[in-house]
Structure formats: C-alpha cells, structure tokens
Amino acid sequence: MQLFPVGKVYDFMRMRRIFGPMSFLLVLLALGSIFYPGPKLGTDFKGGTEVEVAFNQPVQVPQLRDIIKAAGFSSPDIVRVEEGSAKNRFMIRVQDVSAIDDAKQREIETALCFGEGLPQDRCPTDRTASEVKFSPGGDKVSVRYREAPDLPRIRQQMGSVAGVAVRDGDNALTIQNSREHRVEIQLKSKGDQLMDVLRAKLGSDVVPSEPLRVEWIGPKAGAQLRDAALKSIVIALVFITAYIAFRFDLRFAPGAVIALIHDAILTVGVLVLVQKELTLSTVAAVLTIVSYSVNDTVIVYDRVRENLGRMRGATFMKIINVSLSEMLSRTVLTSCTTVFAMVFFFVRGTGTLKDFSFALIVGLILGTYSSIYVALPLTEWLDRKFFSKVVKKKPAKPIRKQGEAVI
C-alpha cells in the first residue's frame, strides 16, 4: 500500500538544521525534569506498601490522608482510581513496609524476654526465650522458650511494641513444636494495619472487610530493582551498538545509538513532566521502545546501504533523502498501526496497562521521528567529517625513453 507517490523524493535533510538543535534542547529539558519536578517513583523503586480499596460509600482524599497520617504512617499518597463504572476506588501508598528493621527486632526480643540484662520481675527464668527468629517478610516471628509457653502472655507482650500488631484470632499464635516449646507469631502487615485504622475511623459500613489488592516491597529490594533496570538499558544499548557496527558499518552505529538514547530520555522526560509513576512497567516500556526504534532505524539503514551501491556518484545526503522517501509509506503505516493499537489500550486499559500504553505511544512517535531526524543526519555528518575519502588525482609520471632527459 503506497500512501505517497512512487518515485517522488522529499528533501528530509533540508530540515536537519532545525530539528537537530530542537532535539538537543528537548533532551536537555527532559534531563532537567529529573531535578524539577522530579520523577515520581513507584513502590517498585522506592519501597513501601500499596493498598487498593473500593469503599462502600463516598470518601474524600483529604479525609483519608489525615486519618492515615494521624495513625503514624509516613508519606501517604492517595490516588483516586477511575476505571469504568468503579466508584469510590482509591490507591493508597505509604512508605512503611512490613519488614522489621534491626531496631524493631531488638525491641521485640526485649518484649519477649530474650537477651541479657532482663528484669526478673517481668522476665522470670521460666518465662524467658532461648531463640527468636524473624521471617524475611516481617509477617512471622518464631520463638523458642525454655518452658511451656503462655500464649495470652505472649500476645500481651507483643502488644507493648509500637508499630507491630498480632493478627486477630486464635490461629495467630500457634505452638509449632510442643517438645521444643516453639511458638509462631503471625503479625499484621502494614496493609492490614492501614485497613484496621480506616475501619476504626470510618466504620465497617464504609470500609470493606478486605482490600482489592495489597503489595509491598522493601527499600533495599527497590534500590536493587532500580539499579538492575538501569543496567538492563545500558547493556541493551551496548549490544545494539555492536550489532549495528557488525551488520552495516561503523559509521552507522553512533547515529542509531544516539537516536535510541534520545528516545529513552525523552520518553522518561515526558512521563516525569506529566507525573506518571516510574515503575518496572515503565522500564519494560522503555526497552520495548528501544527495540522498536532500532528496528525502524535498521530498515532505513538497509535501504541506504542498497542505494549506496546503486546510486554511485550521488551525495550521501541525496541517498538518504531517496531512501527515506522510498520507505516513507512503510514507516507511516507501521507506526500508525502500532500507535492506534496502543491508543485503544490507553483508552480502555486500566492501571499499569494504561501507563504502559501511554509510554509506548510517546516512545513510538519519538522512535519514528528520531530515525529520520536524529539517526540519519548524525550518520551523514559522521560520513562527511570522518569517513569520506577525497580521492585526489595525482599527475601521471612521464615515460622516460632511453637516452632522453626528463624535463
């Protein structure tokens, strides 16, 4: 399907002096947005607890924020979720996590009478613990006592520790091994505690018995995910550079890589400016954009390489214009088809899928633009500055006959 006349050549490179500086300024703006207004990192990267709740009656965001702050939760972020017919649905994020830090572990150990220098009136010898272990997720504590454990007393001891709550019900404290006097204590997660606070302040007729979703991740794991995400992008760019240099020519590789970096930075910049959350889904979208952009660039590069052999004597700039004109219909059709599909996901999608499709829409548009006005102009400039060889005709040496002098 041809959208443009066959054989017509458009002078794309004529606008390179305008779009080149414009792209550079946009990249600087995107980099500046990292400092102001700054990225809105999701729970994946900064750590915290995320609870999605569908309230039974209308509630207000300031009301929820005041209740959560008063309960001692740090940095509450509340977002109204509007998806189709869903009403009174909110995403609540706090930076507290269920994992128990070292200081809180020492406090729990002291409350459970484990350690040295314990007061005898509160921790008699037959009530002291010989071992205390914490689960990595911070939702369970395993305690071994010297004598038969007193479960009601253990629940009371745990109640004296601020910020830690034992689950409701008789099954929250269970004897795992009666011979070793080992007890397992099940603790409420930060999501459970948050729901309890809301239920106590707003009532059970407003707050449902269970949230729609609860997720949490520790700050150390979030930092590791962030570093791994950056490494994955860098590694992808390195291998793409090697592929382009091997597949075509060394002069083609810098333009393709700069275009990919341009697309990734501008995509993240747009997400930061519109205050979209940066999560692992965002990283997946950026890697998808890089893959799509290099595919589009490689196809145009392939046509340029073919025309280099067919159009001997033509300038490299003219070859680029001819190649882009020949591939214009294919580029527009492919890009528009993909963007239309992503627009449908953006309109009808929800949550993470909506943000993922938005990032892809921005990246696909930038990828098509960069293939024309970033990769190829830079390749032309590199060819002109470093790779073009000017063949100078040397004067032919005179043929010297025997007995003649060379003048």
Secondary structure as UniProt FT lines:
FT   TURN            6..7
FT   HELIX           12..15
FT   HELIX           16..33
FT   TURN            34..37
FT   STRAND          40..41
FT   HELIX           43..46
FT   STRAND          48..54
FT   HELIX           61..70
FT   TURN            71..72
FT   STRAND          77..80
FT   TURN            84..85
FT   STRAND          89..94
FT   HELIX           102..111
FT   TURN            112..113
FT   TURN            120..122
FT   HELIX           125..127
FT   STRAND          129..134
FT   TURN            136..137
FT   STRAND          140..145
FT   HELIX           151..159
FT   TURN            162..163
FT   HELIX           170..172
FT   STRAND          173..177
FT   TURN            178..181
FT   STRAND          182..187
FT   HELIX           190..202
FT   TURN            204..206
FT   STRAND          213..217
FT   HELIX           219..247
FT   TURN            250..252
FT   HELIX           253..273
FT   TURN            274..275
FT   STRAND          277..278
FT   HELIX           280..310
FT   TURN            312..313
FT   HELIX           316..348
FT   HELIX           351..370
FT   HELIX           371..375
FT   HELIX           376..382
FT   HELIX           383..387
FT   TURN            402..403
//
